């Protein structure tokens, strides 16, 4: 049987006759597998490594090594066992999808074959965005779980695997830990390679071909499920009549004033998704760049230089049609996207920082709750409803200031989407309404009932902020924000996106992907590193506290530790943070939190991340605190 190609894109789906691992011996693979396992990062956010055979993270080769075939097959095997136990079904139904990385096809082909061999029914969507496969997986009566092949924002030579059930999100950390333990036990078991080879020989090429031949139908079902779900998420309603009420405001403004949006897909999984159709239905004019799958034209992470082509193109479009004021760039799996805007105050395009994007979304969604009556106030202006925002530990304190204006609570978890989603779920069990959550340092927002970041939800939030305007005695979203934040004078009827941005709390925050935000360290024990850092910090504080007080108004500090869904304040021993986040929070004479420094080793990359967050517009203060932090960490590391 010949290799099968996708009917729409012409890209290779796989070879039904190819049996991965069939010609590999235990003796041949042993050293290679050990080396590959040493480089494999296993976390709740996904299992990741460089799958390109050269080991070069920028290599766009589509092949993978023998060791990585074993890793992929073992991942499929242990997830099959896990899902059978979890669902109680002998033949569970599993979705498989991938982002647009070249190595995704070889990994998917291996996993599909091992899932079939273990009795699972497989539905393969091929290249599909993470939010789309997760929305499709929510059909609990049809689906038992999903496997998604992606390394998110990492360079093109990387790839990875994420797992989920049918609740629309990745496995929570506690469940992911069980899967990781099962994987580690299985792959080191004697005769494991022979077991995999025997399993793979048990399937027929016809079984595999049927999965591939049904790919277009599965993608259509996923597309439809995602489109319907996105309507519910953005409007906050399942009811179509209520959805139409929200959309009527958007359509009225887009038809009157026009709104042009540029999408630089960068060859990502979103090239096959709902974006253009969805936005054009709302009356937006849409232009696209790099809109074919795998047409990856620049660095994958949508930060800094990666936004520059979109910014330049937006400027060109705006000169021809002033309605073009907004653009976005997703990452490879399409679960986050950062923005570029036309800023009329400087008469140029401008890239927004990830923290700015998340702050805009928080303003939009909290104002949306006030507009729809989900968040109400008494006559004194105190919130009647119990509302919270769930964020990760390096999210800027500008979110705390925004929440204060709306009189809602803020709770923080350790970095990791699963941690933030789990925290939001726990808060809802405690009676809180949690409409918006996310990881501000990475950009993008998670809007309930979604459990994943999604750029279409980000754009939806911005559209609502721009278009739901004041009518008669009802305030629009931006006017509500101005009123509640004590900036009523900032509101004007002809406001623009840059008008809104200028009302956000002023903070200077280290970009998560700036070179100075990353350190290479030698100490593998992060708890030990933080213990050493504690000694260094105490000594440095005594040396610098007078200078910090006179120059920046910093008079006291507090240490906070973040592990999983838990935040612990006033930590006495820094090593308690373990491999989680450690933050030093600084206050002024009025006991106001005005800055912090933060550190944590990445769970998905072999790097140590550091950052500073500073109230106000003093770039020098952020640079000084960050340089001080880097120097202290480097001293602790040596």
Buried (B, 14 or more C-beta within 10 A) or exposed (E): EEEBEBEEBEBBBBBBEBBBBEEBEEEEBEEBBEEBBEEBBBBBBBBBBBBBBEBEBEBBBBBBBBBBBBBBBBBBBBBBBBBBEBBEBEEBBBBBBBBBBBBBBBBBBBBBBBBBBBEBBBBBBBBBBBBBBBBBBBBEEBBBBBBBBBBBBBBBBBBBBBBBBBBBBBBBBEBBBBBBEBBBEBBEEEEBBEBBBEBBEEBEBEBBBEBBBBBBEBBEBBBEBBBEBBBBBBBBBEEEEBBEEBBEBBBBBBEEEBBBBBBBBBBBBBBBBBBBEBBEEBBBBBBBBBBBBBBBEBBBBBBBEBBBBBBEBBBEBBEEEEBBBBBBBBBBBBBBBBBBBBBBEEEEBBBBBBBBBBBBBBBBBBBBBBBBEBBEBEEEEEBEBBBBBBBBBBBBBBBBBBBBBBBBBBBBBBBBBBBBBBBBBBBBEEEBBBBBBBBBBBBBBBBBBBBBBBBBBBBBBBBBBBBBBBEEEEBBBBBBBBBBBEEEEBBEEEBBBBBBBBBBBEBBBBBBBEEBBBBEBEBEEBBEBBBBBBEBBEEBBEEBBEEBBEEBBBBEBBBBBBBBBBBEEEBEEBBBBBBBBBBBBBBBEEEEBBBBBBBBBBBBBEEBBBBBBBBBEBEEBBBBBBEBBBEBBEBBBE
